[in-house]
Amino acid sequence: MLCIVAYDIVNDGTRTQIANELENWGSRVQYSVFECDLTERRTKELSRRLARYLAAGDSIRIYRLCEACRERTITHGGKPVTVDKKFYQV
């Protein structure tokens, strides 16, 4: 399942840690947005790992998109929508 992870983190160090963690799970498509191709189990694991970084005022959102939604995604510029599952091995 395609998951979009978006975050708004106040602290620069924490933001860097979250970005580093997410690079192990998917592709950065915008400054604070990653696309990850994950199973249900792996999505829960990623959510658990990211939650440990959160402080007051921080926000992380994980949007789970079905295959039909992936196919209907519209992009302008940047990378194409993530499809390479073999990349995401943590």
HELIX and SHEET records of a PDB file:
HELIX    1   1 ASP A   12  GLU A   23  1                                  12    
HELIX    2   2 GLU A   40  ALA A   51  1                                  12    
HELIX    3   3 GLU A   67  GLU A   71  1                                   5    
HELIX    4   4 LYS A   85  PHE A   87  5                                   3    
SHEET    1   A 4 SER A  27  GLN A  30  0                                        
SHEET    2   A 4 VAL A  33  ASP A  37 -1                                        
SHEET    3   A 4 LEU A   2  ASP A   8 -1                                        
SHEET    4   A 4 SER A  59  LEU A  65 -1                                        
END                                                                             
